[in-house]
Amino acid sequence: MTKQTNDTGFEQYGTFYDELLDVQKWSLFRHEMISSSKKIDHLLVFPCEVHIECHAGLALILVTDSPELNDLKTFPVRRNITLKAGMYFNLIPLSTPLAWDLLTPDTEPETAFLPSPYTYQPVSIPFHVRKIFDCWFTRQENPCRLEKPPHRSYELLYVYEGGLDIQLPSGNYSLQPHDLIIYRSEVADIEIHPGCSYLTAVFDVNQRKALHILDHTFHCTSELQQILWKLLIESGENSYYTKTLMVCYLQESLLLLMQFYETISHKTLISDNTPGRNDLLSEILAYMNKRLTEPVTIEEICHEFYISRSSLQALFKTHLNTSPKNYLLNIKLQKSKELIRQDQYTISEIAYMLGFSSIHYFSRLFKKYFNTTPSAYSRKIAENQQKASKESLL
């Protein structure tokens, strides 16, 4: 989450001010800058204090005080900024073009390339309710058994009073007052208890994978109860905004459930070796391996699988004893060795294909991991192949 520039957290990097600085008075040079790309592959660093003044457009500042270029933070640029000496930074345009001035003494900056490009991810909804097919309220005075007609849409059941039992292929579930379940199954047998009143909503969402909150019984908070009540009330209206409001209420309900589910899952993650959790990890690993030649970021993975960064970190630490970033870097480097052995691309082309910011950074990491440079590794492969070819002729 982007922090505020007036948070105490920003004091680690600098301060802010309102009035434009007089460059002559302070013996500063004004550099006019234009930024348009939301993908940042490098940061600037000065050995002295510098100042940033934006003139047109909205921006975030990407900043860290770490020479290793980790622990990157973003802050909105709402006022002029003074950065301390030794801060690594760049501006991310939220609107283009972004026009800003960099005020510095007569000092040239150093350029530090990021291990992988930083791509700004704006606030977005990970999924949205595409359609509500039906929504209704039922009060059952006498006990009965329902066999739901088969369909592949999502179905939400929320019990107001009484109780019911539902049998799904994944198991049997008992719902008491203010309990809720969401399922997606072609087979569902429901046993309604006497005096049970409940809400049913049948809907669909715009995502390829099933919601990870399926087949779990939730006890609704008072906040969620009020939202579901609004959904029920709106389903009986017939105004111009009725359908839109119903989608909004259901969307909010699902997001609150996902947030609650992830919080509980994160707390129990260290001891959680359930098939569902391992399946999620397998899906994430397959996603990473499939997109080795694409500029995949950790933020994109979190967005794709509806998981927070902290939960993703805990998942990898628990099962693989590494971080998502290190795992992704490792498989990219292993892939680079495979591409070098194929001898179809230059070292520069391989570095570019795998999303490294520069061939120098790629070579440095390759040597760190394999104790040799990409060029030396390529020569060794060629020598071994020539040797094997000569031996085959003898």
ZAFIRO-353787 format. One record per residue (C-alpha): residue number from 1; chain; x, y, z. Coordinates in steps of 0.5 Angstrom, whole numbers, plus 2048, in hexadecimal, padded with zeros to 3 digits. Example, Ala and Ser with C-alpha at 12.3 -4.5 7.8 and 13.67 -1.06 7.14 Angstrom:
# residues 2
sepa / lovo / east / north / up
1 / A / 819 / 7F7 / 810 .
2 / A / 81B / 7FE / 80E .
# end
This chain:
# residues 394
sepa / lovo / east / north / up
1 / A / 800 / 800 / 800 .
2 / A / 803 / 807 / 7FE .
3 / A / 804 / 80B / 804 .
4 / A / 803 / 812 / 806 .
5 / A / 809 / 817 / 805 .
6 / A / 807 / 81A / 80B .
7 / A / 808 / 814 / 80F .
8 / A / 80D / 813 / 814 .
9 / A / 810 / 80D / 80F .
10 / A / 812 / 812 / 80A .
11 / A / 816 / 816 / 80F .
12 / A / 81B / 810 / 80E .
13 / A / 81C / 813 / 807 .
14 / A / 81B / 81A / 807 .
15 / A / 816 / 820 / 808 .
16 / A / 811 / 824 / 804 .
17 / A / 810 / 82C / 803 .
18 / A / 80B / 830 / 800 .
19 / A / 80E / 836 / 7FD .
20 / A / 813 / 835 / 7F6 .
21 / A / 81A / 836 / 7F8 .
22 / A / 81E / 83C / 7F5 .
23 / A / 824 / 838 / 7F2 .
24 / A / 828 / 83E / 7F2 .
25 / A / 828 / 83F / 7F9 .
26 / A / 829 / 838 / 7FB .
27 / A / 82E / 837 / 7F5 .
28 / A / 82A / 832 / 7F2 .
29 / A / 82A / 82F / 7EA .
30 / A / 823 / 82E / 7E8 .
31 / A / 822 / 828 / 7E3 .
32 / A / 81B / 827 / 7E0 .
33 / A / 819 / 820 / 7DF .
34 / A / 813 / 81D / 7DC .
35 / A / 811 / 816 / 7DE .
36 / A / 80C / 812 / 7DA .
37 / A / 80E / 80A / 7DB .
38 / A / 80A / 807 / 7E1 .
39 / A / 810 / 801 / 7E1 .
40 / A / 816 / 803 / 7E5 .
41 / A / 81D / 800 / 7E3 .
42 / A / 821 / 804 / 7E7 .
43 / A / 822 / 809 / 7ED .
44 / A / 826 / 80F / 7EE .
45 / A / 82B / 811 / 7F4 .
46 / A / 82E / 817 / 7F6 .
47 / A / 834 / 818 / 7FB .
48 / A / 830 / 81E / 7FD .
49 / A / 829 / 821 / 7FF .
50 / A / 825 / 822 / 7F9 .
51 / A / 81E / 825 / 7F8 .
52 / A / 818 / 823 / 7F3 .
53 / A / 813 / 828 / 7F1 .
54 / A / 80D / 825 / 7ED .
55 / A / 809 / 82A / 7E8 .
56 / A / 805 / 826 / 7E4 .
57 / A / 802 / 81F / 7E5 .
58 / A / 801 / 81A / 7EB .
59 / A / 807 / 816 / 7ED .
60 / A / 809 / 811 / 7F2 .
61 / A / 810 / 811 / 7F5 .
62 / A / 814 / 80A / 7F5 .
63 / A / 819 / 80A / 7FA .
64 / A / 81E / 806 / 7FF .
65 / A / 824 / 808 / 803 .
66 / A / 827 / 801 / 801 .
67 / A / 82D / 800 / 7FD .
68 / A / 82A / 7F9 / 7FB .
69 / A / 824 / 7FC / 7F8 .
70 / A / 81F / 7F8 / 7FD .
71 / A / 81A / 7FB / 801 .
72 / A / 817 / 7FF / 7FC .
73 / A / 812 / 804 / 7FE .
74 / A / 80D / 809 / 7FB .
75 / A / 80A / 80F / 7FD .
76 / A / 805 / 814 / 7F9 .
77 / A / 808 / 81A / 7F7 .
78 / A / 803 / 820 / 7F9 .
79 / A / 808 / 825 / 7FC .
80 / A / 80F / 827 / 7FA .
81 / A / 814 / 822 / 7FD .
82 / A / 81B / 822 / 800 .
83 / A / 81F / 81C / 800 .
84 / A / 825 / 81A / 804 .
85 / A / 82C / 819 / 801 .
86 / A / 82D / 811 / 7FF .
87 / A / 825 / 810 / 7FE .
88 / A / 824 / 80C / 7F7 .
89 / A / 81E / 80E / 7F4 .
90 / A / 81A / 80F / 7EE .
91 / A / 813 / 812 / 7EC .
92 / A / 80D / 80E / 7E9 .
93 / A / 808 / 812 / 7E5 .
94 / A / 801 / 810 / 7E7 .
95 / A / 7FF / 815 / 7E2 .
96 / A / 803 / 817 / 7DB .
97 / A / 806 / 81A / 7DA .
98 / A / 809 / 81C / 7E0 .
99 / A / 80E / 822 / 7E1 .
100 / A / 812 / 823 / 7E7 .
101 / A / 818 / 827 / 7E8 .
102 / A / 81E / 824 / 7EC .
103 / A / 822 / 829 / 7F0 .
104 / A / 829 / 827 / 7F1 .
105 / A / 830 / 82A / 7F3 .
106 / A / 835 / 829 / 7ED .
107 / A / 836 / 822 / 7EE .
108 / A / 834 / 81C / 7E9 .
109 / A / 830 / 816 / 7EC .
110 / A / 832 / 80F / 7EC .
111 / A / 82D / 80A / 7E8 .
112 / A / 82B / 804 / 7EC .
113 / A / 827 / 7FF / 7E8 .
114 / A / 822 / 7FB / 7EB .
115 / A / 822 / 7F3 / 7EC .
116 / A / 81C / 7F3 / 7E8 .
117 / A / 818 / 7F9 / 7E5 .
118 / A / 813 / 7FC / 7EA .
119 / A / 80C / 7FC / 7E7 .
120 / A / 807 / 801 / 7EB .
121 / A / 800 / 7FD / 7EC .
122 / A / 7FA / 802 / 7ED .
123 / A / 7F5 / 800 / 7F2 .
124 / A / 7F0 / 7FB / 7EE .
125 / A / 7EB / 7F6 / 7F0 .
126 / A / 7EE / 7EF / 7EF .
127 / A / 7E7 / 7EC / 7ED .
128 / A / 7E0 / 7EF / 7EC .
129 / A / 7D9 / 7EC / 7EC .
130 / A / 7D8 / 7EB / 7E5 .
131 / A / 7D0 / 7EA / 7E5 .
132 / A / 7CB / 7E8 / 7EB .
133 / A / 7C6 / 7E3 / 7E8 .
134 / A / 7C2 / 7E3 / 7EE .
135 / A / 7C1 / 7E5 / 7F5 .
136 / A / 7BB / 7E3 / 7F9 .
137 / A / 7B9 / 7E2 / 801 .
138 / A / 7B6 / 7DC / 803 .
139 / A / 7B2 / 7DA / 80A .
140 / A / 7B1 / 7D3 / 80B .
141 / A / 7AC / 7D1 / 811 .
142 / A / 7AC / 7CA / 810 .
143 / A / 7B3 / 7C5 / 80F .
144 / A / 7B4 / 7C4 / 808 .
145 / A / 7B9 / 7C1 / 803 .
146 / A / 7BC / 7C5 / 7FD .
147 / A / 7C0 / 7C2 / 7F7 .
148 / A / 7C2 / 7C7 / 7F3 .
149 / A / 7C2 / 7C7 / 7EC .
150 / A / 7C9 / 7C6 / 7E9 .
151 / A / 7CD / 7CD / 7E6 .
152 / A / 7D4 / 7CF / 7E6 .
153 / A / 7D3 / 7D6 / 7E9 .
154 / A / 7D4 / 7D8 / 7F0 .
155 / A / 7CF / 7D8 / 7F6 .
156 / A / 7CF / 7DC / 7FC .
157 / A / 7CB / 7D9 / 802 .
158 / A / 7CA / 7DE / 808 .
159 / A / 7C6 / 7DC / 80E .
160 / A / 7C2 / 7E1 / 812 .
161 / A / 7BE / 7DC / 817 .
162 / A / 7BE / 7D5 / 818 .
163 / A / 7C3 / 7D1 / 815 .
164 / A / 7C4 / 7CC / 80F .
165 / A / 7C9 / 7C6 / 80D .
166 / A / 7CC / 7C6 / 806 .
167 / A / 7CF / 7C0 / 803 .
168 / A / 7D5 / 7C2 / 7FD .
169 / A / 7DA / 7BD / 7FA .
170 / A / 7DF / 7C1 / 7FE .
171 / A / 7DB / 7BF / 805 .
172 / A / 7D5 / 7C0 / 809 .
173 / A / 7D4 / 7C7 / 80C .
174 / A / 7CF / 7C9 / 812 .
175 / A / 7CD / 7D1 / 812 .
176 / A / 7CA / 7D4 / 818 .
177 / A / 7C8 / 7DB / 818 .
178 / A / 7CC / 7E0 / 815 .
179 / A / 7D0 / 7DB / 812 .
180 / A / 7D2 / 7DB / 80A .
181 / A / 7D5 / 7D7 / 805 .
182 / A / 7D7 / 7D8 / 7FE .
183 / A / 7D7 / 7D1 / 7F9 .
184 / A / 7D8 / 7D0 / 7F2 .
185 / A / 7D5 / 7C9 / 7F1 .
186 / A / 7D1 / 7C5 / 7EC .
187 / A / 7CE / 7C1 / 7F2 .
188 / A / 7CC / 7C4 / 7F8 .
189 / A / 7C7 / 7C1 / 7FD .
190 / A / 7C4 / 7C5 / 802 .
191 / A / 7C0 / 7C3 / 809 .
192 / A / 7BC / 7C9 / 80B .
193 / A / 7BA / 7CA / 813 .
194 / A / 7B4 / 7CC / 815 .
195 / A / 7B3 / 7D4 / 816 .
196 / A / 7B9 / 7D5 / 811 .
197 / A / 7BA / 7DB / 80E .
198 / A / 7BF / 7DC / 809 .
199 / A / 7C2 / 7E0 / 803 .
200 / A / 7C4 / 7DD / 7FC .
201 / A / 7C8 / 7E1 / 7F7 .
202 / A / 7CA / 7DE / 7F0 .
203 / A / 7D0 / 7E1 / 7ED .
204 / A / 7D6 / 7E1 / 7E8 .
205 / A / 7DD / 7E4 / 7E9 .
206 / A / 7E2 / 7E6 / 7E3 .
207 / A / 7E8 / 7E2 / 7E5 .
208 / A / 7EA / 7DB / 7E3 .
209 / A / 7EC / 7D8 / 7E9 .
210 / A / 7E6 / 7D7 / 7EF .
211 / A / 7E6 / 7DB / 7F5 .
212 / A / 7EA / 7D8 / 7FA .
213 / A / 7E5 / 7DA / 7FF .
214 / A / 7E1 / 7D4 / 7FC .
215 / A / 7DE / 7CF / 801 .
216 / A / 7E0 / 7D2 / 807 .
217 / A / 7DB / 7D4 / 80D .
218 / A / 7DB / 7DB / 80F .
219 / A / 7D8 / 7DE / 815 .
220 / A / 7D6 / 7E5 / 813 .
221 / A / 7D8 / 7EC / 816 .
222 / A / 7D3 / 7F1 / 818 .
223 / A / 7D6 / 7F5 / 812 .
224 / A / 7D5 / 7EF / 80D .
225 / A / 7CE / 7EE / 810 .
226 / A / 7CC / 7F5 / 80E .
227 / A / 7CF / 7F5 / 807 .
228 / A / 7CB / 7EE / 806 .
229 / A / 7C5 / 7F1 / 808 .
230 / A / 7C6 / 7F7 / 804 .
231 / A / 7C7 / 7F2 / 7FE .
232 / A / 7C0 / 7EF / 800 .
233 / A / 7BC / 7F5 / 800 .
234 / A / 7BF / 7F8 / 7FA .
235 / A / 7BD / 7F1 / 7F6 .
236 / A / 7B6 / 7F3 / 7F8 .
237 / A / 7B7 / 7FA / 7F5 .
238 / A / 7B6 / 7FC / 7ED .
239 / A / 7BA / 803 / 7EC .
240 / A / 7BF / 805 / 7E7 .
241 / A / 7C4 / 803 / 7EC .
242 / A / 7C2 / 7FD / 7EF .
243 / A / 7C6 / 7F8 / 7EB .
244 / A / 7CC / 7FC / 7EC .
245 / A / 7CB / 7FC / 7F3 .
246 / A / 7CA / 7F5 / 7F4 .
247 / A / 7D1 / 7F3 / 7F0 .
248 / A / 7D4 / 7F8 / 7F5 .
249 / A / 7D1 / 7F5 / 7FB .
250 / A / 7D3 / 7EE / 7F9 .
251 / A / 7DA / 7F1 / 7F7 .
252 / A / 7DB / 7F4 / 7FE .
253 / A / 7D9 / 7EE / 801 .
254 / A / 7DD / 7E9 / 7FD .
255 / A / 7E3 / 7EE / 7FE .
256 / A / 7E2 / 7EE / 806 .
257 / A / 7E2 / 7E6 / 806 .
258 / A / 7E8 / 7E6 / 802 .
259 / A / 7EC / 7EA / 807 .
260 / A / 7E9 / 7E7 / 80D .
261 / A / 7EB / 7E0 / 80A .
262 / A / 7F2 / 7E2 / 808 .
263 / A / 7F3 / 7E5 / 80F .
264 / A / 7F2 / 7DE / 812 .
265 / A / 7F6 / 7DB / 80D .
266 / A / 7FC / 7DF / 80E .
267 / A / 7FB / 7DE / 816 .
268 / A / 7FB / 7D6 / 815 .
269 / A / 800 / 7D6 / 80F .
270 / A / 806 / 7D3 / 813 .
271 / A / 803 / 7CD / 814 .
272 / A / 7FE / 7CC / 80E .
273 / A / 800 / 7C7 / 809 .
274 / A / 7F9 / 7C6 / 807 .
275 / A / 7F8 / 7C4 / 7FF .
276 / A / 7F5 / 7CA / 7FE .
277 / A / 7FA / 7CE / 800 .
278 / A / 7FF / 7CA / 7FD .
279 / A / 7FB / 7CA / 7F6 .
280 / A / 7FB / 7D2 / 7F7 .
281 / A / 803 / 7D2 / 7F7 .
282 / A / 803 / 7CD / 7F1 .
283 / A / 7FF / 7D2 / 7ED .
284 / A / 804 / 7D7 / 7EF .
285 / A / 80A / 7D3 / 7ED .
286 / A / 807 / 7D1 / 7E7 .
287 / A / 805 / 7D9 / 7E5 .
288 / A / 80C / 7DB / 7E7 .
289 / A / 80F / 7D5 / 7E2 .
290 / A / 80B / 7D7 / 7DC .
291 / A / 80C / 7DE / 7DC .
292 / A / 814 / 7DE / 7DD .
293 / A / 815 / 7E2 / 7D7 .
294 / A / 810 / 7E7 / 7D9 .
295 / A / 811 / 7ED / 7DE .
296 / A / 80D / 7EA / 7E4 .
297 / A / 80D / 7EE / 7EA .
298 / A / 80B / 7EB / 7F1 .
299 / A / 805 / 7F0 / 7F1 .
300 / A / 803 / 7ED / 7EB .
301 / A / 803 / 7E6 / 7EE .
302 / A / 7FF / 7E9 / 7F4 .
303 / A / 7FA / 7EC / 7F0 .
304 / A / 7F9 / 7E6 / 7EB .
305 / A / 7F8 / 7E1 / 7F1 .
306 / A / 7F4 / 7E6 / 7F6 .
307 / A / 7FA / 7E5 / 7FC .
308 / A / 7FD / 7EB / 7FF .
309 / A / 805 / 7EC / 7FF .
310 / A / 806 / 7E9 / 806 .
311 / A / 802 / 7E3 / 805 .
312 / A / 805 / 7E1 / 7FF .
313 / A / 80C / 7E2 / 803 .
314 / A / 80A / 7DE / 808 .
315 / A / 807 / 7D9 / 803 .
316 / A / 80E / 7D8 / 800 .
317 / A / 812 / 7D9 / 806 .
318 / A / 80E / 7D3 / 809 .
319 / A / 80E / 7CE / 804 .
320 / A / 815 / 7D0 / 800 .
321 / A / 819 / 7D4 / 805 .
322 / A / 81A / 7DA / 800 .
323 / A / 816 / 7E0 / 7FE .
324 / A / 812 / 7E1 / 7F8 .
325 / A / 817 / 7E6 / 7F5 .
326 / A / 81D / 7E1 / 7F6 .
327 / A / 819 / 7DB / 7F3 .
328 / A / 818 / 7DF / 7ED .
329 / A / 81F / 7E1 / 7EC .
330 / A / 821 / 7DA / 7ED .
331 / A / 81D / 7D7 / 7E8 .
332 / A / 81F / 7DD / 7E3 .
333 / A / 826 / 7DB / 7E4 .
334 / A / 825 / 7D4 / 7E3 .
335 / A / 821 / 7D6 / 7DC .
336 / A / 827 / 7DA / 7DA .
337 / A / 82C / 7D4 / 7DB .
338 / A / 827 / 7D0 / 7D6 .
339 / A / 827 / 7D6 / 7D1 .
340 / A / 82E / 7D6 / 7D1 .
341 / A / 82F / 7CF / 7D0 .
342 / A / 82A / 7CF / 7CA .
343 / A / 82F / 7D4 / 7C7 .
344 / A / 829 / 7D8 / 7C3 .
345 / A / 82A / 7DF / 7C6 .
346 / A / 82F / 7E4 / 7C9 .
347 / A / 830 / 7E5 / 7D0 .
348 / A / 82D / 7EC / 7CF .
349 / A / 827 / 7E9 / 7CC .
350 / A / 826 / 7E4 / 7D2 .
351 / A / 827 / 7E9 / 7D7 .
352 / A / 821 / 7ED / 7D3 .
353 / A / 81D / 7E7 / 7D2 .
354 / A / 81D / 7E5 / 7DA .
355 / A / 81B / 7ED / 7DC .
356 / A / 822 / 7EF / 7DF .
357 / A / 823 / 7F6 / 7DF .
358 / A / 82A / 7F6 / 7DC .
359 / A / 82F / 7F1 / 7D9 .
360 / A / 834 / 7F3 / 7DF .
361 / A / 82F / 7F2 / 7E4 .
362 / A / 82D / 7EB / 7E1 .
363 / A / 835 / 7E9 / 7E1 .
364 / A / 836 / 7EB / 7E8 .
365 / A / 830 / 7E7 / 7EA .
366 / A / 832 / 7E1 / 7E6 .
367 / A / 839 / 7E1 / 7E9 .
368 / A / 836 / 7E1 / 7F0 .
369 / A / 832 / 7DB / 7EF .
370 / A / 836 / 7D7 / 7EB .
371 / A / 83D / 7DA / 7EC .
372 / A / 83F / 7DB / 7E5 .
373 / A / 83D / 7E0 / 7E0 .
374 / A / 837 / 7DF / 7DA .
375 / A / 83D / 7E0 / 7D5 .
376 / A / 842 / 7DB / 7D8 .
377 / A / 83C / 7D6 / 7D9 .
378 / A / 83A / 7D7 / 7D2 .
379 / A / 842 / 7D6 / 7D0 .
380 / A / 842 / 7CF / 7D4 .
381 / A / 83C / 7CC / 7D1 .
382 / A / 83F / 7CE / 7CA .
383 / A / 845 / 7CB / 7CC .
384 / A / 842 / 7C4 / 7CF .
385 / A / 83E / 7C4 / 7C9 .
386 / A / 844 / 7C4 / 7C4 .
387 / A / 848 / 7BF / 7C9 .
388 / A / 842 / 7BA / 7C8 .
389 / A / 841 / 7BB / 7C1 .
390 / A / 849 / 7BA / 7C0 .
391 / A / 848 / 7B3 / 7C4 .
392 / A / 843 / 7B1 / 7C0 .
393 / A / 847 / 7B1 / 7BA .
394 / A / 84C / 7AD / 7BD .
# end
